[in-house]
Amino acid sequence: MAKEAFITKKDEEEIVNAIRVAEKKTSGEIRVHLEPTAGKTDIFERAMEVFHMLKMDNTRQENGVLIYVAVEDRNFVIYGDKGINDVVPDDFWESTKELIVSHFKNGEFKEGLVNGILKAGEQLQKHFPWDEDDTNELSDQISKS
């Protein structure tokens, strides 16, 4: 399945809007990265590489969250930086992943990403509330390779 078939331009706009909504009340940063395949690399390892490549490990409070999707592999990883991982409940990423999977299984890719982003945003808001000194440190656009 090609990236273009995975989400449409309109879907992409809605996903970016969800990122903006999720980040509005938090200093946390959320990114979505799509690529055809993780290749021969373990998907978690590839997500870590992309996290670093997107400079998500440079956020002031170590509170970046990457949703990495290998479209043709039909697999994804939610990768949170140390700051967020230290404070969210133990089952948080697993429950967020299950929420996304429940949509993906029905071919609802945009809905899965939007709901996962908003759920991650709620936790970021709880642990990293926005204040007037906060700036958007990373792009909200979907990155692709």
Secondary structure, DSSP 8 states (H G I E B T S, - for coil): --HHHHS-HHHHHHHHHHHHHHHTTBS-EEEEEEES--TTS-HHHHHHHHHHHTTGGG-TTS-EEEEEEETTTTEEEEEE-HHHHTTS-TTHHHHHHHHHHHHHTTT-HHHHHHHHHHHHHHHHHHHSB--TT----S--S-EE-
